[in-house]
Amino acid sequence: MIATPHFVFLHVPKTGGSFVCSLLRQHCEVTEFGDHACVTSLPSELTDLPKFVLVRNPWAWYVSYYQFMMRIRDGNPLFEGLTEGGTLGFEETVRRACGEGPDIPYVPRVVSEGMPLYQWWWNEVVADWPTVDPVEAGSAQLREPAIGRTASTAVREAGPASHTMTRAPIEVGKQESLRQDLVAFLDRYDVPGKQLRKAVLEAAPANEGSVRDYRGLYTPELRELVREKHPMMLMYGYEF
């Protein structure tokens, strides 16, 4: 999570956040709170700033997550647990990440109990803060907070008194239209910075994966499992 003097960017893993964070560090004065810090960790003086987060097609998310982690193999205990030390293929890893499998060391209990990993990460970053869909044709739709207890729940329950439901909601952009959605967000809030906008529109992608069409990695059964497990992401209009 990165705060600038004008807005806050929340980084859900594998949604294009590394690209955004890199540009913000180059073109803005920033305060950093940890790569994937929860919005509830913002100090009270920053909670009224506009906020932006990215969502991604859930089928593409698992391909990106699996391929990236297999490529870097940095000993991440969560991924090592899901893949049994990198020995499991994509399908079995996704099944386990969607709660189908045994209890796994270092994997959050709620994932082992059925909450999919992507939803867990979303909840860890966005918590119970209300969100607003990308603005289209001058209108936006408010979404209720995600359902399900996560590791952030205790932080939220014990959090600062300023974290109330009167908070300004988080605006949600799509990874697939990241450049346009982020520039539109900057324009809506009159965030200064022509060079920042130029970089958002023209800079090379970060962490670009090798597979262009995620569909080829899914069996019909795995495709339906991801669909069943991600109703919140599907509300943003995603299809396989």
C-alpha positions, 0 to 999 in steps of 0.5 A: 500500500502506497499513500501519496499526498493526493490518494492511496493505492492498495496492492492486491497481489497479481493485479498489476500493482507492481507496475502502479507502485513503481510509477508512483515511486518515480513520480510522486512523494510516497509513504509506504506501508508494506507491499500488500498492507491492509487499508485498516493500517492507514493512519487516521489522517490519511483515511479520507484520501481517495483510494484505488485498487485493482481487480483481475479476472480470477482465471487469469489471476491463478495463472499469473500467480502460479507462473510467477511464483514458480519462476522466482521460487523464493521460498515463499511458505504459502506457495511452497505449501500449496505446491508441496515444494514446487512439485505440483502442477497448475491444476492441483495447485489451483484446486488446493488454493480453492480449498480442495485438499488437506490442511496445508502448513502455512496456508491460511485456515480459511483457505483450507476451509474453502475460501479461495486464495484470491478472495483471501488476498482481496479480503486481507488488503481491502478488509471490510471497506466498501468499494465502488465499481469503475465509473462508467457513463458517469455512474458508479455502483457501491459494493458491500464489503466482502464476506468471510473472516480473514486474518485481518478481522482482528485488526479491523475489530480492534482498529482505530475508531476513525475506521467507520462505515462513513469512510469514503469507499475504495474505487476499483479499476480492472487490471485489464484496463489498468492504464485507462482506469488509473488515469480516469481516477487521477483525473476525477480527483484532479491529482497533479502530474502530467508525467505520471499520466504519461508514464501510466499510459506508455511505460512497459508492463512489470512482471509480464507473464509468458502465457497470453491465453490463460484458457489453455491451462484449464480443464472444464472442471477446473474452470467451473471450480474457479467460477463457483468459488469467486462470485465477488470477482464475477460481479465485475463482469468477468467471464472465462 
